[in-house]
Amino acid sequence: MDLEAADGRRRGTQAIERAVALLRSFDTDAELGIMELAARHQLSPSTAHRIARALVDAGLLEQDPHSERYRLGIGLVELGLLTSQRAGVEAARPFLEALGEATGESINLGVRRGEEVMVVLRVQSPQPLRFEQPAGSRVPIHTSAMGKAVLAFAAEPDAEVDRLAALKRLTSNTLTSRAALKRDLHLTRERGYAVNDEERNVGVRAVGAPVLDRRGRAMAAISVQGPTVRLTDQVVPKIAAQVQDVAPRVASVLVLGS
C-alpha cells in the first residue's frame, strides 16, 4: 500500500468533513465569527479561517465586510434550486397547491433527516387562523404526521422506533413511549395515513400520508395541518382521503430516495 497516498486521501477526507461541519453550523445560527466556528468544531482559528475562506471563494459562505462574521452564501441557494428542480420538488408544487385549495389548510412536503423531518415545500393557507412551517424547518419525527407516515412505511417500522433516541415530550399528547409510538405506526400503516393530534403544538392537528417509492417505502410525506377547531374528528377522514389521493401524484414526479 502506498502510505503517502493513503495519508493524502485521509487528509482530503478530513478537509471535506470539516468544511461540511462548518456549513452545518449555520443550521441554527444566521451568522458566526471565526472564533465561534473554531471553538464549536475544536479547530485552531487559522484552520477554521482557511476552511471558511475556501467556502467563501466557492460562494458557499459570505463574509460581512464590517463585522467580518460569516453567513451562508448565494451559491447554496443556486445549488438548492437546482436540487429542488432535479429532485422534482418544484414539480410537486401544483399538486400541493390543489390540495391546499381543496382543504383550505396549510400543506407541507417533507423528507426524513435523521430523527427529524425537514420541510422541503410548503403551501400557505389563506385562513387568518393557520399553522405553517417554512421550507427548511425541521421537527422531531415522532411528533409529526409526516414523520409518523415516513416511519410507518419504512422497511421495518418497529426497528426504526427502537433506533430513535429518547422521545422528547412537547405537549401532553406527545407519544413518548416506544410501545405507544409503535402502535400508532401500525395503525398508520393499516389505514394509510398518520394523524398528529396536538402532539407537537397545542391546538394544531395534522394529517399526513407517505409518498411511496416503487418498493412501497416512504421517500417523503405530505401533510395537511391546521387548528383543531377546523380539523375536527368529523373532518379528518375526508382530509385523509384527499391527502392519500395526492400522494401518488407527487410520487410520480419526485426522484428522491433509492
Secondary structure, DSSP 8 states (H G I E B T S, - for coil): --HHHHHHHHHHHHHHHHHHHHHHGGGT-S-B-HHHHHHHTT--HHHHHHHHHHHHHTTSEEE-TTT--EEE-HHHHHHHHHHHHHTTTGGGHHHHHHHHHHH-SEEEEEEEETTEEEEEEEE--SSSS-----TT-EEEGGG-HHHHHHHHTSS-HHHHHHHS-----SSTT----HHHHHHHHHHHHHHT-EEEESSSSTTEEEEEEEEE-TTS-EEEEEEEEEETTTS-TTTHHHHHHHHHHHHHHHHTT-----
